[in-house]
Amino acid sequence: MPLTDTKIRTAKPTDKAYKLTDGLGMYLLVNPAGGKLWRFDYRYFGKRKTLSLGGYPDVSLIEARSRRDDARKLLAQTPPVDPGAVKKSLKHNIYGKQQNTFEVVAREWAESYFINKSSSHKERTLRRLEIYIFPWLGNRPIADITAPEVLQVIKRPQNQSKLETAHRALQAVGQVMRYAVQNGKAERDVTADLRGALPTPQVKHMASFVEPRQVGELLKAIDGFRGTFTVECALRLSPLVFTRPSELRRAKWSDIDLSSGIWAYRVSKTNTDHIVPLSNQALQILKQIYPLSGHGEFVFMGGHDPKKPMSEAAINAALKRMGYDTQTQITGHGFRAMARTLLHERLNIDPVIIEHQLAHKVPDALGKAYNRTKFLEQRKIMMQAWADYLDELKEAKP
């Protein structure tokens, strides 16, 4: 039932806070201290959020409903607008110059830019800005910031031998600047004047084996490894699927169809859906571990908490126990480079098909982005051929 003024006035506080629901996501939160606060619950791109509409009696029932309806209108737009972000923006407007400081605009940009991206990516980017940018440029009006100022700040991590961090920080500043230009808060992106100002970082390739003999020896060593059954299975599956280590350790049973031999999941790094055709050998490993973890969420459960995935360090730790140097020889991520090289050089697989299986964004001739189902039949054949080839290498005599 909708609320009435009488019901609101007569609502008494209790030992715990409680809600009086009005409808369409709005309710009155009655606190133990006697305060009565209007709240509106909503979802923005699937994420649950709560908007404060003010306190009663300063904000009447009629006014609270009006504010709720305004918020719903924002959410009904195409694309939808987050009423919480709008409120923050208006709040900053009240404080005059505070509204367009670099930090305020950067956080506003982050709320918009990372909607469909992983929370960890957002946290890393904001943390980088908080450490290397905000202390020096955070309180500056973004429209007044100059290229030399940005360069001076960016030089700090470079002088600490953190060249890659400097490049990433500069990239984030540029994204914030372009957002400011698009929203009328700055005239231009001054980072455009800094192209070439930082030396190019040296690309570090993940350690890997690409010689068939080395790969055969590695596979034999993996078969002989003795650790927890979870890590044993994950280690044996790694070269067969050559996904990113983070994707393997977070594999969920809900994403795997053992009957059709398909593993379909969302790649957080590229924000794309991806399909991994499972070879007979891969299916055999998954069926072996199913009795252990099939009742839970993750295929490879954590050793201390089965509700969490296996540790991100587990695969590399196992390789180290086997005597491999993860700096110069092989890492969990190195299985991707191993497959990429040998599939092309030894099995003569089209590089485009390989790149699709690696979940890389590969535009086609028309400029269309990665399609998870493209070359799926060819990829199924490739994945089985790859598994058979690995068996041959493992069985080959020294």
Beta strands, then each sheet from edge to edge (+ up, - down):
strand 1: 18-23
strand 2: 26-30
strand 3: 36-44
strand 4: 47-56
strand 5: 256-257
strand 6: 262-267
strand 7: 272-277
sheet 1: 1+ 2- 3+ 4-
sheet 2: 5+ 6- 7+
end
